[in-house]
Amino acid sequence: MLSNVKKKDVPLIAISLAAIVFIAATLSLFPQQTAQAADSIFNGVTRLLGSTVQVLVLLALGLVLYLATSKYGNIRLGEGKVEYSTLSWLFMFICAGLGSSTLYWGVAEWAYYYQTPGLNIAPQSPKALEYSIPYSFFHWGVSAWATYALASLIMAYHFHVRKNKGLSLSGIVSAITGVNPQGFWGRLVDLMFLIATVGALTISLVVTAATFTRGLSALTGLPDNFTVQAFVILLSGGIFCMSSWIGINNGLQRLSKMVGWGAFLLPLVVLLVGPTEFITNNVINAVGLTTQNFLQMSLFTDPLGDGAFTRNWTVFYWLWWISYTPGVAMFVTRVSRGRKIKEVIWGLLLGSTAGCWFFFGVMESYAMHQFVNGVINVPQVMQTLGGETAVQQVLMSLPAGKLFLAAYLFVMIVFLASHMDAVAYTMAATSTRNLREGEDPDRGMRLFWCVVITLIPLSILFTGASLETMKTTVVLTALPFLAILLIKTGGFVRWLKQDYATFRSIR
């Protein structure tokens, strides 16, 4: 077996760091030019390919539902007992697949849809208000998680069933196409993954830091400035560095349990102490509207209008989720050995969607109640003082609001640490050649990426580079990832057909 030193992909690490630093410097030195270029490319690409993306995401959902209910659903991904309880397993891949900024969107997203609704609904109308939470449910629901499920199944099958080497994007592309993972194309796909991952994490981290410091300022009177935001980032970095060093079993598993229970108890308390009847009715109504309009939301292209909502929200969201698929697939593969295909699908589709809908439904309904009853004009506060202030004011309006806000901020910082820990694992796995089933990247490699994904966001925050430009850049990386996912899906279907006779004979 190769030693740990020899297994480190030093050229990939060096090129990735150089590319990340170059992109960060370019965004900082040329903010206007990069913003214009990114917006122009995004608008052109989404106008040309947006409807294709919508159809492919819907087809991905159809495929994973077929796999879960077909004869292939009972195929087990690896031998032996499962490593983690079902609850721990669900919590871990939710932490891997969702950034801590989800806690921000889970309170505030409805207000964006109220002001700029889809389905050609009049802005700021009663119908726009009624459809705002259903659109949150749609964008954080089964379609999005289906992209994770499909990518995760393919990676898990490659690693645990086919026993191919390499828990990385290049590893699975090589197994399907025969491309040399250490050649130009193999290095390129891994490079894109590492750059996109750092960019996506930077956005999540900076949004979290801004929300956290705004809330901390309201609680303690501390200034909301770069110094405090840097402290928050370094604090979360310290937590997840320790967790990463300890390992998944004793580190990330414990953090994810804290996050999972915290993200469940927060909305539960709001449901009990807040306007329970309104929240319950609003959530049930939102589930009904989402279900009733699911196909229309999925395929709404607005051919007689400008299509801005579909491009800026639905297509953007689908590309954002797709940009995360390689990393989530690696992590789900790591924690899913011994699970059946249908378990992975139902866990990602139903477990994760139910968790998102419960958090978003309760928290957004409470914020909407405060708006409707004239307590807080959430959309106006967002426009004048920022979304972070709107979230802070909504939470502070609860009974014992300061205590609740403190609990919310605690869950947010632990969520950030657990997400960064999972991301560091996938980056370390990508940077380790020929990783086999049962092996993990060494601690030093995990710690190295922990430091990188702490310092890069700090530098972006310090220089004031445009997060919107970075967000657009990250989303554009989803296009090659989508093409790769299509290639992987073709190979996966071929593998299933070739191997199923063997599975039947074993049974």
C-alpha positions, 0 to 999 in steps of 0.5 A: 500500500502506498504511504500517506505521503505518496498518496497526497496529490501535491500537484492538484493541491498546489494548482488548486491553491494557486487558482483559488488565490488568483480568483480571490485576487481578481474579484478583489482587484476588479470588482466591477469588471468581474461582476459585469462579466459574471452577470452577462455569462449567467444571463446568457447561459440561463436563457439558453439552457435554463429550461433544459436544467429544469427538465433534467432536474425533474428527470433526476427525481423521476429516476431516483423514485424509479430506483427506490421502488424497483428491483434495484432498490434492494441492492446493498451499497457495501458489505457488513453492518451500517456504521451509524444509526439512522438518525445520526446518518440523516443528521450528518448528510443534512449537515454536509448538504446544507450550509449554515446560511440555511438558518438565515433563508429559513426565516427570510426567504419568503419575503423575497418571493413576496416581492418578486413572485413566480407564476406571474403572480402580482408582486406584494399581493395576497396571492404572492404572500400565500405562495411565498412559502410554497416556493421555499418548499419547492426550492428546498424540496424533493427535486433539489435533494434528488440531485444529491441522491442521484450523485450519491448513489452513483458514487457509493456504487462506484466505491462500495459495490464496484470497489473502484479506487478513488473517492473523488470526482476524477475517480468515478469519471475514470471508472466510467469513461477510462480517462486517466484520473491523473491526466489533464481531464481528471485533474481538471474536474477535481480542480473545478470541484475544489474551486467551486467548493471553496467558493460556495463555502465562502459565501455560506460562511460570510452570510453566516458571519454577518447574520451571527454578528448582527444578532450578537450585537443586538444581544451584547452591544458588541460592534458589528464589524470585520473584527467581530466577524473574523472572530466568529469565523476563527471560532467556527474554524477552531471548532471544526478543526478539532472535530476534523482531527478527532474524526467522523465518529467522535467529531462530526457525528456529535456536531451533526447531532447537536445541529439536528436536534437544535434545528428541530427544537428551535421551530418546535419552540416557535410553534408552541409559544408563537401563533400556533394556529396560524403557523399550523394552518399556513404550513398545511396550506403551503404543503397543499399548494406545493403539491398541487402546483409541483409540476407547474413550478418545475416546468414554469419557463414564463415564455410570454414574460421575461423569465426573470424569476425562473432564471434568478430563482429556480434555475439558479437554485438548481445549479447551486444544488448541482454545484454541491453534488460532487462533495455531498456524494463523496460524504454520503458515500463515506457514511452510507456503507451497508445501506440499501439504494432505497434507504439512501434515496428515501433518506435524502428525499423524505428525511431531508425534505421533511426537515427543511419543510418543518424548519422553513414552514414554522420559522417563515410562518412566524415571520409572516405572522409578524408582518401581516399583523403589523409587528415587523415590516419584514420586507421593508426592514430587509430593503433598508437595514438588510436581511440580517437585521430582519432575521434578528428583529423577527427572532427578538419578537418572540417571548424570551426573544433574547434567549431564543436568539442566543440559542439560534446563534449557537445552533448556527455556529455549530451548523457552520462548524459541522458543514465545514468539517464535512467539506474539509473531508471531501476536499481531503478525499479528492486530494488523496490518490487511490483512496480505497473503501474503509480508508480515510484521508489522513488527519494532516490533509483534513487539517490542511483544508480546514485551515484553507477554508477558514483563511480564504473566506477571511481574506474575501471578507477583509478585501470586500470582494463581491459575494454576488459575483462569487455566487454567480461564478460558483453556479456556473461551475454547475454546468460542467458538473451537470454534464458529468452527472449525465455521463455518470448516470449513463455509466451507473445504469449500465453497471446496474444492468451488468451486475444485477444478475450477480446480485440475484445469484448471491441472494 
